[in-house]
Amino acid sequence: MQRAVDPRPRETAADAAPAAAPRRVDGRLFWMATAGILGGAVFVADTLSGFESAIAVLYALVVVIGAQGQGRSVILGVSAVCSVLVVISFSATHLGDVDTGNIGRMVVSLVAIALTAALLSSRLTVQKTRLALQESEANLRAVADSVPQILWQALPYGRITYLSHRWTEMTGASVEEGLSKDGRGWLDWFHPEDRGPLLDDWGAAIAGEAAFESYRRLKVQDGSYRWLQISARPIRSEESGHVLRWYGVSTDIDAEMRAQLTIRDLNQTLEQRVAERTAELARSERRYRSAFEQSHVALFEMDISDARDRIFGLKDSGVESAAAYLFEHQDILEECLHSVRVLDANDAAVRLLGAERREELIAHEGTFMRDRSRETVDLYCALVEHNQRVEGASEVMASNGKIVKVLFGTSRIDAPDDRFHILVGMIDVTERERAQELLLAAQEELARANRAATLGALSASIAHELNQPIGAVMMDAQTAARWLERDPPDLESARRALSRVAGNAERASGILRRTREQLIKGRRVVGALDVADVVSSSLSLLEREIRVGRTRVHLRVADGLPPIEADRIELQQVMVNLVVNAVQAMRQSPAGQRILDITVDADGEDKVRVRVSDTGTGIDQEHIDRLFEPFFTTKPEGMGMGLQICRATIQSFGGDMSARNNEGKGATFEFVLPAAGGEDA
């Protein structure tokens, strides 16, 4: 890209310098010419005149005139020329008549020329020195005025005698105003609160002849105050050491000072908050320790970091299910549990495990828990892999070898260095379990007694009602036999007798049918029910049977299921019967393979389906079609009425029940009930 060129000639410094030079040269030439003319006249007069006076003294005037505007070298040159002319004139006029007077006049002339030259040279030196000093002062003043700080000077006793132009730029006041009031006018521009402390600081520095520094607020042109750092140092005499003057500088540090004040306020706020937070943490720690120590629940703080690393190591090595792997490899499971460290325990934990001192528990390696079932291993892995809070039941061994049944719960707590610490709480439920077992045993005994009494009463009632029709059947049958034994047989009479037998048999059947309906229907309370809730409550009632049978229950409930209409007690009895049958069917299966799957889901849009599936021996194919027949049973102690009553109960609510064998092993019982308000209901 080309730049435009200005066609006008440009005047440079080199071009401008000769323009001024002729005037200076003309002036010097004028004085040199004048000195030359005067010198020539003095030479002629001194040489040709016969005066005995020292005319050569006038050469001093020639030197003065010739020295105008000239330097030292010109002055010396003119003096030398004049001295030579004196000697020439003396030689021309007095060469044959040399006397003391003539020599004295020549010497006087030469001395006058020399003295004049010396005085002129000295005067020139003084002028140059004064000009240099003036230039130096001007430079210093320019530097002082260009510095962004206020520069100032003070006398030894503290009176300010100089302020740089920066004073006016900042305050808007003139330097004269700042130096007024005997050098104290500047004080009026400082903040009223800072004037006294500033004078005190300045007075102390003067009295101690020490360096001065102070931080004060100066009022600037817009009326606001800005912070200054005011510093000064004393200049001392090299001979006496006394202070000759003070030189100072005032620097605008408003931004830095306000930032420091802000930081100070923030620090004070932060310190206050830190103190409050520290106190709060201390209170929280005291509350935690108090709750930890005084809790009636046995509490343990454990470090499971090493066990966690082992489990994640299994995952990294390609193990899909750490729980299944550990359950199958009990030795590795024991290593993981043995790596757990007890960090702390409360008094309740000491009592629970029968220890004498807390240190016995803290030195323990492991979890104290004896349960190695698949369910417990699943809980361990859920805690470690997914950081879940887990709860369960287990057994621990006390120091005296006693087995203690406990309910436990865990949660993770903060730990340093990314360690994995958990808080474990245990509750001793041994006595409760024992009491519950006794209660369940009593309930079972009472139920058996009640069933026996009910069966006895029912048998007596049925026998009473069937006695007459059965007796009539027997009598008519005997009569018909006698009519048939005649010769010839009385067929008509026999037919009438057999007709009466059929009528009495139908009557007996009606009695049985009515009794069955009373047993099934009875006094029922039908209403809307949540099937999942009935299933869950039934499992709760059978908790002991399930645990004794070492059965693992999987309950799956679909979302958004509609309610059904049924009698809660009767539906619950159906579920109890099915679950008990399933648990009993798995007695011959290995303990780890006893799995009871219960699924509650939808069957279409207006029905709810419940499936109870076990992993037992299954149902003989020849028995499947007869399962729901009255008095059919495969159990030596069974009556053959349970499944028949269950199916009849479900059918009375508008549903149906079926059974089938699973593809692998075990059997599945399924019933379907219509939703409340449905067409089947």
C-alpha positions as CSV (number, residue, x, y, z in Angstrom):
1,M,0.0,0.0,0.0
2,Q,1.6,3.3,-1.1
3,R,1.5,6.4,1.0
4,A,0.6,9.7,-0.5
5,V,3.5,12.1,-0.8
6,D,3.1,15.8,0.1
7,P,4.4,17.8,-2.9
8,R,5.3,20.7,-0.8
9,P,9.0,21.0,0.2
10,R,9.5,20.1,3.9
11,E,11.8,22.2,6.0
12,T,14.2,20.1,8.1
13,A,16.3,21.1,11.1
14,A,19.3,21.1,8.9
15,D,17.7,23.5,6.5
16,A,16.4,25.8,9.3
17,A,19.7,26.0,11.2
18,P,21.6,28.2,8.5
19,A,18.7,30.7,8.5
20,A,19.5,31.7,12.1
21,A,23.3,31.2,11.7
22,P,23.9,34.4,9.6
23,R,22.5,36.6,12.2
24,R,24.7,35.1,14.9
25,V,27.7,35.1,12.4
26,D,27.0,38.7,11.4
27,G,27.0,39.8,15.0
28,R,30.3,38.2,15.8
29,L,31.9,39.5,12.6
30,F,30.8,42.9,13.5
31,W,32.5,42.8,16.9
32,M,35.5,41.1,15.4
33,A,35.7,43.8,12.7
34,T,35.4,46.5,15.3
35,A,38.0,44.8,17.5
36,G,40.3,44.5,14.4
37,I,39.8,48.2,13.4
38,L,40.4,49.3,17.0
39,G,43.4,47.0,17.4
40,G,44.9,48.3,14.1
41,A,44.3,51.9,15.3
42,V,46.0,51.2,18.7
43,F,48.9,49.4,16.9
44,V,49.4,52.4,14.5
45,A,49.1,54.9,17.4
46,D,51.5,52.9,19.5
47,T,54.0,52.4,16.7
48,L,54.0,55.7,14.9
49,S,53.3,58.1,17.7
50,G,56.0,59.3,19.9
51,F,53.9,59.2,23.1
52,E,55.7,57.8,26.1
53,S,52.4,56.7,27.6
54,A,51.2,53.1,27.6
55,I,48.8,53.3,24.6
56,A,49.1,49.5,24.3
57,V,46.8,49.3,27.4
58,L,44.0,50.0,25.0
59,Y,44.5,46.5,23.6
60,A,42.5,45.3,26.7
61,L,39.5,47.1,25.2
62,V,40.2,45.3,21.9
63,V,40.1,42.0,23.7
64,V,36.8,42.9,25.4
65,I,35.2,43.9,22.1
66,G,36.5,40.9,20.2
67,A,35.2,38.5,22.9
68,Q,31.6,39.5,22.4
69,G,29.6,36.4,21.6
70,Q,32.8,34.3,21.3
71,G,34.1,31.3,23.1
72,R,37.2,30.8,25.2
73,S,39.4,30.0,22.2
74,V,38.6,33.2,20.4
75,I,39.2,35.2,23.6
76,L,42.6,33.6,24.0
77,G,43.4,34.1,20.3
78,V,42.5,37.8,20.3
79,S,44.6,38.2,23.5
80,A,47.5,36.5,21.8
81,V,47.2,38.7,18.7
82,C,47.1,41.8,20.9
83,S,50.1,40.7,22.9
84,V,52.1,40.1,19.6
85,L,51.1,43.6,18.4
86,V,52.4,45.1,21.7
87,V,55.7,43.4,21.3
88,I,56.0,44.4,17.6
89,S,55.2,48.0,18.4
90,F,57.7,48.0,21.2
91,S,60.4,46.5,19.0
92,A,59.7,49.0,16.2
93,T,59.8,52.1,18.4
94,H,62.2,51.3,21.2
95,L,64.6,48.7,19.7
96,G,67.6,51.2,19.9
97,D,66.4,53.0,23.0
98,V,65.5,50.4,25.5
99,D,65.0,51.6,29.0
100,T,63.2,50.5,32.1
101,G,60.2,52.8,31.6
102,N,59.5,51.5,28.1
103,I,59.8,47.9,29.2
104,G,57.5,48.7,32.2
105,R,54.9,50.2,29.9
106,M,55.1,47.1,27.6
107,V,54.8,44.8,30.6
108,V,51.8,46.8,32.0
109,S,50.1,46.4,28.6
110,L,50.7,42.7,28.4
111,V,49.5,42.2,32.0
112,A,46.4,44.3,31.2
113,I,45.7,42.1,28.1
114,A,46.3,38.9,30.1
115,L,44.1,40.0,33.0
116,T,41.3,41.1,30.6
117,A,41.5,37.7,28.9
118,A,41.4,35.9,32.2
119,L,38.4,37.9,33.5
120,L,36.5,37.4,30.2
121,S,37.3,33.6,30.4
122,S,36.1,33.5,34.0
123,R,33.0,35.4,33.2
124,L,32.3,33.0,30.3
125,T,32.7,30.1,32.7
126,V,30.3,31.7,35.2
127,Q,27.7,32.3,32.5
128,K,27.9,28.7,31.3
129,T,27.6,27.4,34.8
130,R,24.6,29.6,35.5
131,L,23.0,28.5,32.2
132,A,23.7,24.9,33.0
133,L,22.2,25.4,36.5
134,Q,19.1,27.0,35.1
135,E,18.7,24.2,32.6
136,S,19.2,21.6,35.3
137,E,16.6,23.3,37.4
138,A,14.2,23.5,34.5
139,N,14.8,19.8,33.8
140,L,14.3,18.9,37.4
141,R,11.1,20.9,37.5
142,A,9.9,19.2,34.3
143,V,10.7,15.8,35.8
144,A,9.0,16.6,39.1
145,D,5.9,17.9,37.2
146,S,5.7,14.8,35.0
147,V,6.0,12.3,37.9
148,P,2.5,10.9,38.8
149,Q,3.2,11.5,42.5
150,I,3.3,14.7,44.4
151,L,6.9,15.6,45.1
152,W,7.6,18.0,48.0
153,Q,10.4,19.6,50.0
154,A,10.5,20.8,53.5
155,L,12.9,22.6,55.8
156,P,14.5,20.8,58.7
157,Y,11.8,21.9,61.1
158,G,9.0,20.7,58.8
159,R,7.8,23.7,56.9
160,I,6.9,22.7,53.3
161,T,8.7,24.9,50.7
162,Y,8.0,23.1,47.5
163,L,5.1,21.2,45.9
164,S,5.2,19.7,42.4
165,H,2.6,20.5,39.8
166,R,0.9,17.2,40.5
167,W,-0.5,18.9,43.6
168,T,-2.6,21.2,41.5
169,E,-3.6,18.4,39.1
170,M,-5.0,16.3,42.0
171,T,-6.5,19.0,44.3
172,G,-7.3,21.8,41.9
173,A,-5.5,24.2,44.3
174,S,-2.5,26.2,43.3
175,V,0.9,25.5,44.7
176,E,0.8,28.9,46.4
177,E,-2.4,27.8,48.2
178,G,-0.7,24.6,49.3
179,L,2.4,26.6,50.6
180,S,0.3,29.3,52.3
181,K,-0.2,29.6,56.1
182,D,3.5,29.3,56.7
183,G,3.8,26.2,54.7
184,R,0.8,24.4,56.2
185,G,-1.9,25.3,53.7
186,W,-1.8,21.8,52.3
187,L,-3.3,20.4,55.5
188,D,-6.7,21.8,54.7
189,W,-7.1,19.4,51.8
190,F,-6.7,16.3,54.0
191,H,-9.7,14.5,55.6
192,P,-10.6,16.1,58.9
193,E,-10.2,12.8,60.7
194,D,-6.7,12.4,59.2
195,R,-5.3,15.9,59.9
196,G,-4.4,15.4,63.6
197,P,-2.8,11.9,63.1
198,L,-0.9,13.2,60.0
199,L,0.6,16.1,62.0
200,D,1.5,13.7,64.8
201,D,3.3,11.4,62.4
202,W,5.1,14.3,60.8
203,G,6.1,15.8,64.1
204,A,7.4,12.4,65.4
205,A,9.5,12.0,62.2
206,I,11.0,15.5,62.6
207,A,11.7,15.0,66.2
208,G,13.4,11.7,65.7
209,E,15.0,12.8,62.4
210,A,13.8,9.4,61.0
211,A,12.1,8.4,57.8
212,F,8.5,9.4,57.6
213,E,5.6,7.4,56.3
214,S,1.8,7.8,56.7
215,Y,-1.4,6.7,55.0
216,R,-4.0,9.5,54.8
217,R,-7.0,10.7,52.6
218,L,-6.6,13.7,50.4
219,K,-9.5,15.7,48.9
220,V,-9.3,15.8,45.1
221,Q,-10.9,18.0,42.5
222,D,-14.3,16.2,42.4
223,G,-14.7,16.5,46.1
224,S,-14.0,12.8,46.9
225,Y,-11.1,11.6,49.1
226,R,-8.4,9.4,47.9
227,W,-5.8,7.5,49.9
228,L,-2.2,8.6,49.7
229,Q,1.0,7.0,50.8
230,I,3.1,9.9,52.2
231,S,6.8,9.2,52.5
232,A,9.8,11.4,53.2
233,R,13.5,11.0,53.9
234,P,15.9,13.5,55.6
235,I,19.0,14.8,53.8
236,R,21.9,15.3,56.2
237,S,25.1,17.3,56.2
238,E,28.1,15.2,55.5
239,E,30.1,17.2,58.1
240,S,27.7,17.6,61.0
241,G,25.1,15.0,60.3
242,H,22.3,17.4,60.9
243,V,19.2,17.4,58.7
244,L,19.5,20.0,55.9
245,R,16.1,19.4,54.3
246,W,13.4,16.8,53.8
247,Y,12.4,15.4,50.4
248,G,9.1,13.6,50.2
249,V,6.7,11.9,47.8
250,S,2.9,11.4,48.0
251,T,1.6,8.4,46.0
252,D,-2.0,7.8,45.1
253,I,-2.8,4.3,46.4
254,D,-6.5,4.7,46.6
255,A,-7.3,1.5,44.6
256,E,-4.8,-0.6,46.5
257,M,-6.0,0.8,49.9
258,R,-9.6,0.2,49.1
259,A,-8.8,-3.3,47.9
260,Q,-6.9,-3.9,51.1
261,L,-9.8,-2.6,53.1
262,T,-12.2,-4.8,51.2
263,I,-9.9,-7.7,51.7
264,R,-9.6,-6.9,55.4
265,D,-13.4,-6.7,55.7
266,L,-13.7,-10.0,53.8
267,N,-11.0,-11.6,56.0
268,Q,-12.8,-10.4,59.1
269,T,-16.1,-11.8,57.6
270,L,-14.3,-15.0,56.6
271,E,-12.6,-15.3,60.0
272,Q,-16.0,-14.8,61.6
273,R,-17.6,-17.4,59.4
274,V,-14.7,-19.8,59.9
275,A,-15.0,-19.4,63.6
276,E,-18.8,-19.9,63.4
277,R,-18.3,-22.9,61.2
278,T,-15.6,-24.3,63.4
279,A,-17.8,-23.9,66.4
280,E,-20.7,-25.4,64.6
281,L,-18.5,-28.4,63.5
282,A,-17.3,-28.7,67.1
283,R,-20.9,-28.7,68.3
284,S,-21.9,-31.2,65.6
285,E,-18.9,-33.4,66.5
286,R,-19.9,-33.3,70.2
287,R,-23.5,-34.1,69.3
288,Y,-22.3,-37.0,67.1
289,R,-20.0,-38.3,69.8
290,S,-22.8,-37.9,72.4
291,A,-25.3,-39.7,70.2
292,F,-22.7,-42.3,69.2
293,E,-21.6,-43.0,72.8
294,Q,-25.0,-42.9,74.5
295,S,-27.0,-44.7,71.8
296,H,-28.7,-48.0,72.9
297,V,-28.1,-49.2,69.4
298,A,-24.7,-51.0,68.9
299,L,-22.8,-48.7,66.6
300,F,-19.5,-49.5,64.7
301,E,-17.4,-47.3,62.4
302,M,-15.7,-49.6,59.9
303,D,-13.2,-49.1,57.1
304,I,-14.2,-51.3,54.2
305,S,-11.8,-49.7,51.7
306,D,-9.7,-52.8,51.2
307,A,-12.7,-55.0,50.7
308,R,-14.1,-52.5,48.2
309,D,-10.9,-52.5,46.2
310,R,-11.0,-56.3,46.1
311,I,-14.5,-56.4,44.8
312,F,-13.8,-53.7,42.2
313,G,-10.7,-55.7,41.2
314,L,-13.0,-58.6,40.5
315,K,-15.2,-56.4,38.3
316,D,-12.1,-55.1,36.4
317,S,-11.0,-58.7,35.8
318,G,-14.2,-59.4,33.9
319,V,-16.5,-60.8,36.7
320,E,-20.0,-59.8,35.8
321,S,-21.7,-60.5,39.2
322,A,-19.4,-60.0,42.1
323,A,-22.1,-61.3,44.5
324,A,-22.5,-64.6,42.6
325,Y,-18.7,-65.0,42.3
326,L,-18.1,-64.4,46.1
327,F,-21.0,-66.7,47.0
328,E,-19.4,-69.5,44.9
329,H,-15.9,-68.7,46.2
330,Q,-16.3,-68.5,49.9
331,D,-12.5,-68.3,50.5
332,I,-12.3,-65.0,48.6
333,L,-15.5,-63.8,50.4
334,E,-13.7,-64.6,53.7
335,E,-10.6,-62.6,52.6
336,C,-12.8,-59.6,51.8
337,L,-14.7,-59.7,55.1
338,H,-11.4,-60.3,57.0
339,S,-10.0,-57.1,55.5
340,V,-12.6,-54.9,57.1
341,R,-11.3,-52.8,60.0
342,V,-13.3,-51.7,63.0
343,L,-12.3,-48.1,63.8
344,D,-14.6,-47.3,66.6
345,A,-17.5,-48.8,68.6
346,N,-19.8,-47.5,71.4
347,D,-20.6,-49.0,74.8
348,A,-23.8,-50.7,73.4
349,A,-21.6,-52.5,70.9
350,V,-19.3,-53.7,73.7
351,R,-22.3,-55.0,75.6
352,L,-23.8,-56.7,72.5
353,L,-20.7,-58.6,71.8
354,G,-19.8,-59.3,75.4
355,A,-16.4,-57.6,75.3
356,E,-14.7,-56.2,78.3
357,R,-13.2,-53.2,76.6
358,R,-13.8,-51.2,73.5
359,E,-10.2,-51.8,72.4
360,E,-11.0,-55.5,71.9
361,L,-13.5,-54.6,69.2
362,I,-11.4,-51.9,67.6
363,A,-8.5,-54.4,67.2
364,H,-10.9,-56.9,65.6
365,E,-10.6,-57.7,61.9
366,G,-13.8,-58.5,60.1
367,T,-17.5,-57.7,60.4
368,F,-18.5,-60.0,63.3
369,M,-21.4,-61.3,61.1
370,R,-21.6,-65.1,60.6
371,D,-24.2,-65.1,57.8
372,R,-22.7,-66.1,54.4
373,S,-26.0,-66.6,52.6
374,R,-26.5,-65.3,49.1
375,E,-28.9,-62.7,50.4
376,T,-26.3,-61.3,52.7
377,V,-23.6,-61.3,50.1
378,D,-26.0,-59.4,47.8
379,L,-26.3,-56.8,50.5
380,Y,-22.6,-56.5,50.9
381,C,-22.0,-56.0,47.2
382,A,-24.9,-53.5,46.9
383,L,-23.3,-51.5,49.7
384,V,-19.8,-51.5,48.1
385,E,-20.6,-51.3,44.4
386,H,-23.5,-48.9,44.5
387,N,-23.0,-47.0,47.8
388,Q,-26.5,-48.0,48.9
389,R,-27.8,-48.0,52.4
390,V,-28.6,-51.6,53.2
391,E,-30.6,-53.3,56.0
392,G,-31.0,-56.9,56.9
393,A,-30.9,-59.6,59.5
394,S,-27.9,-61.6,60.5
395,E,-26.1,-63.4,63.3
396,V,-23.0,-62.3,65.2
397,M,-20.8,-64.3,67.5
398,A,-20.2,-62.7,70.9
399,S,-16.9,-63.0,72.8
400,N,-18.2,-65.9,74.8
401,G,-19.2,-67.9,71.7
402,K,-22.9,-67.0,72.0
403,I,-24.8,-66.5,68.8
404,V,-26.7,-63.2,68.8
405,K,-29.4,-62.5,66.2
406,V,-29.4,-58.9,65.1
407,L,-31.0,-56.5,62.7
408,F,-28.4,-54.3,61.0
409,G,-28.3,-51.2,58.9
410,T,-25.4,-49.4,57.2
411,S,-24.7,-45.9,55.8
412,R,-21.6,-44.3,54.4
413,I,-19.9,-41.5,56.4
414,D,-17.2,-39.0,55.4
415,A,-13.6,-40.2,55.6
416,P,-10.2,-38.7,54.9
417,D,-8.0,-39.6,51.9
418,D,-10.9,-41.0,49.9
419,R,-11.2,-44.0,52.3
420,F,-14.6,-45.8,52.4
421,H,-16.0,-45.7,55.9
422,I,-19.4,-47.0,57.0
423,L,-21.5,-46.7,60.1
424,V,-23.1,-50.0,61.1
425,G,-25.9,-50.2,63.6
426,M,-27.0,-53.5,65.2
427,I,-30.0,-54.3,67.3
428,D,-30.2,-57.5,69.4
429,V,-33.4,-59.3,68.4
430,T,-32.6,-62.7,69.9
431,E,-35.2,-62.4,72.7
432,R,-37.7,-61.0,70.2
433,E,-37.1,-63.8,67.8
434,R,-37.4,-66.4,70.6
435,A,-40.7,-64.8,71.7
436,Q,-42.0,-64.6,68.2
437,E,-41.1,-68.3,67.7
438,L,-43.0,-69.2,70.8
439,L,-45.9,-67.0,69.7
440,L,-46.0,-68.6,66.3
441,A,-45.8,-72.1,67.8
442,A,-48.7,-71.3,70.1
443,Q,-50.6,-69.8,67.1
444,E,-50.0,-73.0,65.1
445,E,-51.0,-75.2,68.0
446,L,-54.1,-73.1,68.4
447,A,-54.8,-73.2,64.7
448,R,-54.5,-77.0,64.7
449,A,-56.7,-77.3,67.7
450,N,-59.2,-74.9,66.1
451,R,-59.1,-76.9,62.9
452,A,-59.6,-80.1,64.8
453,A,-62.5,-78.7,66.7
454,T,-64.0,-77.2,63.6
455,L,-63.6,-80.4,61.7
456,G,-65.1,-82.3,64.7
457,A,-68.1,-80.0,64.8
458,L,-68.4,-80.1,61.0
459,S,-68.3,-83.9,61.0
460,A,-70.9,-84.1,63.7
461,S,-73.1,-81.7,61.9
462,I,-72.7,-83.5,58.6
463,A,-73.2,-86.9,60.3
464,H,-76.3,-85.6,62.0
465,E,-77.8,-84.2,58.8
466,L,-76.8,-87.2,56.7
467,N,-78.0,-89.8,59.2
468,Q,-81.6,-89.7,58.1
469,P,-81.2,-89.7,54.3
470,I,-78.5,-92.3,54.5
471,G,-80.6,-94.5,56.7
472,A,-83.5,-94.1,54.3
473,V,-81.2,-95.0,51.4
474,M,-80.2,-98.2,53.2
475,M,-83.8,-99.1,54.0
476,D,-85.0,-98.5,50.5
477,A,-82.1,-100.4,49.0
478,Q,-82.9,-103.4,51.2
479,T,-86.6,-103.2,50.3
480,A,-85.7,-103.0,46.6
481,A,-83.5,-106.1,47.1
482,R,-86.4,-108.0,48.6
483,W,-88.8,-107.0,45.9
484,L,-86.3,-108.2,43.3
485,E,-85.8,-111.6,45.2
486,R,-89.4,-112.5,44.8
487,D,-90.5,-115.0,42.3
488,P,-91.5,-113.5,40.1
489,P,-89.7,-110.2,41.0
490,D,-91.9,-107.3,41.7
491,L,-90.2,-104.9,39.4
492,E,-92.6,-102.0,39.9
493,S,-92.1,-102.1,43.7
494,A,-88.4,-102.4,43.2
495,R,-88.4,-99.4,40.8
496,R,-90.3,-97.3,43.4
497,A,-87.8,-98.2,46.1
498,L,-84.8,-97.4,43.9
499,S,-86.5,-94.1,43.0
500,R,-86.6,-93.3,46.7
501,V,-83.0,-94.2,47.0
502,A,-82.1,-91.7,44.3
503,G,-84.1,-89.0,46.0
504,N,-82.4,-89.6,49.3
505,A,-79.0,-89.6,47.7
506,E,-79.8,-86.2,46.0
507,R,-80.9,-85.0,49.4
508,A,-77.6,-86.0,50.9
509,S,-75.8,-84.3,48.1
510,G,-77.7,-81.2,48.7
511,I,-76.7,-81.2,52.4
512,L,-73.0,-81.6,51.4
513,R,-73.4,-78.8,48.8
514,R,-75.0,-76.4,51.3
515,T,-72.4,-77.2,53.9
516,R,-69.6,-76.5,51.3
517,E,-71.2,-73.2,50.3
518,Q,-71.4,-72.2,54.0
519,L,-67.8,-73.0,54.5
520,I,-66.8,-71.0,51.4
521,K,-69.1,-68.0,51.6
522,G,-69.8,-67.6,55.3
523,R,-69.9,-64.0,56.5
524,R,-67.6,-62.2,54.1
525,V,-66.7,-58.5,53.8
526,V,-66.2,-57.7,50.1
527,G,-64.5,-54.5,49.1
528,A,-61.8,-52.9,46.9
529,L,-58.3,-54.4,47.7
530,D,-54.8,-53.8,46.6
531,V,-53.6,-57.3,45.6
532,A,-49.9,-56.4,46.2
533,D,-50.7,-55.3,49.7
534,V,-52.5,-58.6,50.5
535,V,-49.6,-60.6,49.1
536,S,-47.1,-58.6,51.2
537,S,-49.1,-59.0,54.4
538,S,-49.4,-62.7,53.7
539,L,-45.6,-63.0,53.3
540,S,-45.2,-61.1,56.6
541,L,-47.4,-63.7,58.4
542,L,-45.3,-66.5,57.0
543,E,-41.9,-64.9,57.8
544,R,-41.0,-67.7,60.2
545,E,-42.0,-70.6,57.8
546,I,-40.0,-68.9,55.0
547,R,-37.0,-68.5,57.2
548,V,-37.2,-72.0,58.7
549,G,-37.5,-73.3,55.1
550,R,-34.4,-71.3,54.2
551,T,-36.3,-69.9,51.2
552,R,-35.4,-66.8,49.2
553,V,-38.4,-64.8,48.1
554,H,-38.5,-62.7,45.0
555,L,-41.6,-60.4,44.8
556,R,-42.2,-58.5,41.6
557,V,-45.2,-56.1,41.5
558,A,-46.1,-54.2,38.3
559,D,-46.9,-50.5,38.5
560,G,-50.4,-49.0,38.0
561,L,-52.4,-52.2,38.9
562,P,-56.1,-51.6,39.5
563,P,-57.8,-52.7,42.7
564,I,-60.0,-55.9,42.9
565,E,-63.1,-56.7,44.9
566,A,-62.8,-59.5,47.4
567,D,-62.8,-60.5,51.0
568,R,-59.4,-59.7,52.4
569,I,-59.3,-62.6,54.9
570,E,-60.3,-65.1,52.4
571,L,-57.9,-63.8,49.7
572,Q,-55.2,-63.8,52.3
573,Q,-56.0,-67.4,53.3
574,V,-55.6,-68.4,49.6
575,M,-52.2,-66.7,49.4
576,V,-51.1,-68.3,52.7
577,N,-52.1,-71.8,51.4
578,L,-50.2,-71.3,48.2
579,V,-47.1,-70.0,49.8
580,V,-47.1,-72.8,52.5
581,N,-47.5,-75.4,49.8
582,A,-44.6,-73.9,47.8
583,V,-42.3,-73.8,50.8
584,Q,-43.2,-77.4,51.7
585,A,-42.6,-78.5,48.1
586,M,-39.0,-77.2,48.2
587,R,-37.9,-79.2,51.3
588,Q,-36.0,-81.6,49.2
589,S,-34.2,-78.9,47.2
590,P,-30.7,-77.7,48.2
591,A,-30.8,-74.7,50.6
592,G,-29.3,-72.3,48.1
593,Q,-31.7,-73.2,45.4
594,R,-35.0,-72.7,47.3
595,I,-36.4,-69.7,45.5
596,L,-40.0,-68.6,45.7
597,D,-41.0,-66.2,42.9
598,I,-44.2,-64.2,43.3
599,T,-45.4,-62.0,40.5
600,V,-48.3,-59.6,40.5
601,D,-49.1,-58.0,37.2
602,A,-51.9,-57.2,34.8
603,D,-53.8,-59.8,32.6
604,G,-55.2,-57.6,29.9
605,E,-56.8,-54.3,30.8
606,D,-59.3,-55.3,33.5
607,K,-57.8,-58.2,35.3
608,V,-55.0,-58.8,37.9
609,R,-52.9,-61.9,37.8
610,V,-50.9,-63.5,40.7
611,R,-48.3,-66.2,40.0
612,V,-46.7,-68.3,42.8
613,S,-43.7,-70.3,41.4
614,D,-41.4,-72.6,43.4
615,T,-38.2,-74.6,42.5
616,G,-39.4,-77.8,44.2
617,T,-40.0,-81.3,42.7
618,G,-43.0,-80.2,40.6
619,I,-46.3,-82.0,40.2
620,D,-46.7,-85.5,38.8
621,Q,-48.3,-85.2,35.4
622,E,-51.0,-87.7,36.3
623,H,-52.0,-85.6,39.3
624,I,-52.3,-82.2,37.6
625,D,-55.9,-82.7,36.5
626,R,-57.0,-83.8,39.9
627,L,-55.3,-81.2,42.1
628,F,-58.5,-79.2,42.7
629,E,-60.8,-82.2,43.3
630,P,-62.2,-82.4,46.9
631,F,-60.3,-84.8,49.2
632,F,-57.5,-85.3,46.7
633,T,-54.0,-84.9,48.2
634,T,-50.4,-86.0,47.7
635,K,-49.5,-85.3,51.3
636,P,-49.7,-88.2,53.9
637,E,-51.1,-85.7,56.4
638,G,-53.3,-83.8,54.0
639,M,-57.1,-83.7,53.8
640,G,-57.3,-82.8,50.2
641,M,-59.5,-79.7,50.8
642,G,-57.0,-76.9,50.7
643,L,-56.6,-76.3,46.9
644,Q,-60.2,-77.1,46.3
645,I,-61.3,-74.4,48.8
646,C,-58.7,-72.0,47.3
647,R,-60.1,-72.4,43.8
648,A,-63.7,-72.2,45.0
649,T,-62.8,-69.0,46.9
650,I,-61.2,-67.4,43.8
651,Q,-64.1,-68.5,41.6
652,S,-66.6,-66.9,44.1
653,F,-64.9,-63.5,43.4
654,G,-65.3,-64.0,39.6
655,G,-61.8,-65.3,39.0
656,D,-60.2,-68.7,38.3
657,M,-57.1,-70.7,39.4
658,S,-54.8,-73.0,37.5
659,A,-51.6,-75.0,38.0
660,R,-48.7,-76.1,35.8
661,N,-45.2,-77.4,36.0
662,N,-42.3,-75.0,35.2
663,E,-39.9,-75.7,32.2
664,G,-37.0,-76.2,34.5
665,K,-38.2,-77.5,37.9
666,G,-40.9,-76.7,40.3
667,A,-44.5,-75.7,39.7
668,T,-46.5,-72.5,39.3
669,F,-50.0,-71.8,40.7
670,E,-51.8,-68.9,39.1
671,F,-55.0,-67.1,39.8
672,V,-56.7,-64.2,38.0
673,L,-59.2,-61.8,39.5
674,P,-61.3,-59.1,37.7
675,A,-60.6,-55.5,38.5
676,A,-63.0,-53.6,40.7
677,G,-65.9,-52.3,38.6
678,G,-65.1,-54.7,35.7
679,E,-67.7,-56.8,33.9
680,D,-66.7,-59.9,35.7
681,A,-66.8,-58.4,39.0
